[in-house]
Amino acid sequence: MQFIDLLIYVSIYCKMNDIKLSSNSTHSSTILPVNKFYFDYNATTPLAPEVIQTINDSLKEHWGNPSSNHIEGSKAKKALEKAREEVASMISAIPSEILFLSGGTEANNLVLYSAVVHFKKWVISQPDSSFSHMKPHIITTKVEHDSIKYPLLRRYFVEADVTYLGVENLPTSVIDNIRPSTCLITVMLANNETGIMFSVAHIARLLSEVNKKREAEGLFKILLHTDAAQAIGKLPVDVTDLKVDYLTIVGHKFYGPRVGALYVKKLGSGAPLYPLLYGGGQERGYRSGTENTPMYVGLGKACALVQENVLEYSSHMKKMRVYLERQLKKAFANYIKINCVDPCNVSNPEECSIPPSGPKQTHFIFPRLPNTTSVSFYYPEVPVLENSGVCSFHAKRSIRLSVGRETTVPEIEAIVIDIKQAISKALDPLKLPTSSSTSNST
Amino acid sequence: MQFIDLLIYVSIYCKMNDIKLSSNSTHSSTILPVNKFYFDYNATTPLAPEVIQTINDSLKEHWGNPSSNHIEGSKAKKALEKAREEVASMISAIPSEILFLSGGTEANNLVLYSAVVHFKKWVISQPDSSFSHMKPHIITTKVEHDSIKYPLLRRYFVEADVTYLGVENLPTSVIDNIRPSTCLITVMLANNETGIMFSVAHIARLLSEVNKKREAEGLFKILLHTDAAQAIGKLPVDVTDLKVDYLTIVGHKFYGPRVGALYVKKLGSGAPLYPLLYGGGQERGYRSGTENTPMYVGLGKACALVQENVLEYSSHMKKMRVYLERQLKKAFANYIKINCVDPCNVSNPEECSIPPSGPKQTHFIFPRLPNTTSVSFYYPEVPVLENSGVCSFHAKRSIRLSVGRETTVPEIEAIVIDIKQAISKALDPLKLPTSSSTSNST
């Protein structure tokens, strides 16, 4: 069995977009039914039953056009505004700060675009001609989601100089890299691959001081964005703590539907926003297009569930993640490393170049999401992780396992056995612990 | 009773966005329950029961991330591709020419953006420096949807000269207005307010000749787009007849969900397309963002229903529309005019300035959608229609009524009585025909 087949079989996120499910990829060691092996909750979650019910009801009841001045329109509009309250409430925002969007990708693109446009307009408005040739500068990390990374790389109207920071010196490195032309800092709240979390609240505190000075100097007020896609639903997220200007919300990462929302601080009078799409003027003109009411109503429900139960979800996920990591350690002993937790023990420092690097050293420690584990195996090269604070040696041998609200102990035991069998087959003979040591302890 | 209350009450589309449902807006002459009075199917339709069921099943079954290389991802991807086939099949396209999008607004914005970007890239690529200062030019009509109108008016990266054509001399006026710098012609297939239809196929034939000459002259090949939002589901729409480069599809106008699709002729090797949103590279990189699978699966179902039943839908709608117009004529006699059908009989030619104008003259006649009637009353001024081939006198006195698959004869009779009572109350005394003449004939 190829390691690649293992990855496919055990439903591991592996970011190898060119690999398709091959028809001859069979595996006979099934312990639970195949579709029970889902350890990819960071890619997407199923919808909560309550959310499905809400969407289903809404498809029947709220089909009117919220812009229409009649009873069907009014029903839809009320439902939409209730959903907006639920989204806002989850993150301690107010409803008028919430913009409904097609998803996280649109939200992230919109923030980048808005910051750049706002900076350009600011430059033009300055009487001081020394600003006139200033190109916008954006600070971000090397580990952002593609919907931040690619607009910055490719998009012709997000023309900006970009500083990509490694994760090891956050948050101070953010402040150290500010330039007079900096217009936006965008740092995710939690990384999708390793689960490590960044202290955006800390960045906000430091930035607040910087912005005070900049105001006195007549410089552009730097905007702060965080993509909270992976954090929401796993840990409490509160904009009054984070003090960001923008925060991205993605429904399908927390048992909601495939739509998103963007928090914009004091939208209208606060953080600037420029529409990417023009048309009927929906969402106060910031996002035209007849609203996908049933999906937004479903998003509202998913947010309400999170607000009510996030600590319970979080606690369950953490328990499962801890058990998963313990079982993996039992099964693979020294042949496995939990990334961003275990010390790096690559003998050749060249191979582990991210500081603090070298043999036997401990990697920087970040808090982690309760549901995510990134593990490196010492055997096969698996091209997965890059720039995530994991040395290239380990990055090439890593997989991600993310648990969800439904994950159970038997599932974890089954998947650990499954991974072990697959690896044994791929790379016989291995000196792994005997199988008796992998069973039945919590 | 205010005329405005009538508009709200009878669920007429009236494009007065600043008017809210007032709490003291009461009406006692209810014949059918209020929510039965729905004559606004051009604003949005309810979802077909089969579509609701499909979405509901899909929310449970296809929640996986279509980009994930595992069983849940694969199930979602298959469902998505089946839906793409259904959308393509409805308009005689091939699946690879269909791009799933959040809605018609995104589709229309994307076309405008792509044409402009493509033209700019073409200009840069020309060795002949005489092209280098050429600004893109777009030809459209005065009656396009806001999602065409406003991007052209407001959007800073759709920088183009625009020619807005009146509808009276289409399609020849399109060709007459072509310039060397013309990059796009966008003309809707059917107008949302009056229901009049434009011969896009005719424009395509004429344009094909023009493009042959332009090719010989080394000029940019002009692209052709049609927004088919209002036509699909009411009449057969076939891209092999229309021969357009782009065609906009909007689910919620034909009993589908609030998402859309864009037909792009030979996408990848044919009509150019440039992404507005970057990220995970979904939709072959043309539209990033995890796909809203259940909604697209629902769109596919709505398209399959249309493909199977469009002639039946069309025939029913037309029957209802004919009956509605007959009942209105009985109720209002000479005090009503069916726009784009009846001759204009304003005595002062100044008041009816769109050619052919003047007293007693017949307006140009276009084919109309089977479901839409735009009627003008001679009494109150209702600020509704502009530029739609209706003189300003009539435009100010017009309302739109659009019927749907469920519209019945009793509903029509009820709404006609309702409108008549409301107008009588608003403008007593009127010399309307007696109520006996409005009842019971098909």
Interface residues (C-beta under 8 A of the other chain):
Chain A: L7 I8 Y9 V10 S11 I12 Y13 C14 M16 N17 I19 K20 L21 V34 N35 Y38 D40 A43 T44 T45 P46 L47 I52 I55 N56 L59 K60 W63 G64 N65 S67 S68 N69 H70 I71 E72 G73 S74 S102 G103 G104 T105 E106 N108 N109 V117 H145 D146 S147 Y150 P151 L153 R154 R155 Y156 F157 H252 P257 R258 V259 P275 L276 L277 Y278 G279 G280 G281 S288 G289 T290 E291 N292 T293 P294 M295
Chain B: L7 I8 Y9 V10 S11 I12 Y13 C14 M16 N17 I19 K20 L21 V34 N35 Y38 D40 A43 T44 T45 P46 L47 I52 I55 N56 L59 K60 W63 G64 N65 S67 S68 N69 H70 I71 E72 G73 S74 S102 G103 G104 T105 E106 N108 N109 V117 H145 D146 S147 Y150 P151 L153 R154 R155 Y156 F157 H252 P257 R258 V259 L276 L277 Y278 G279 G280 G281 S288 G289 T290 E291 N292 T293 P294 M295
